[in-house]
Amino acid sequence: MNAKNEKRRTKPSGFTLIELLVVITIIAILGAVVAPRLLKNPEKARLAAASADVRSIQLQADSYQLDKGKPISSLQDLVTAGYLEELPVDPWGGDYTVEQRDGDVKIRCANLDAKKQSGVSKVDIDISK
């Protein structure tokens, strides 16, 4: 009877080969379904990131103008005043620019504007929100 108890105690615990194969198969199926969707739209992701950056920088420029009583002359003003940590670069490696009209400041991204005008992407991006 003592030998039977020893066999029970020494039984290895863990997963069987079948269980591991089932889990690996499930993960592979999920990867095959999800990966193409994630990798399919890098341009859409760049457009969304640039749009979000423009909105964020515009908010910082507006805050600067409210705090200081004058509009920014360049993005460097936002960095110097501590509104931005560093000069931002758009997702395509270009720069954001400041456009001034009648005392109002508008943040622009030339690459984003070009992509929207060329119709390369059929994504509607509203940067006024």
Secondary structure, DSSP 8 states (H G I E B T S, - for coil): -HHHHHHHHH---S--HHHHHHHHHHHHHHHHHHHHHHHH-HHHHHHHHHHHHHHHHHHHHHHHHHHHSS--SSHHHHHHTTSSSS--B-TTS-BEEEEEETTEEEEEEHHHHHHHHHT-S-----TT-
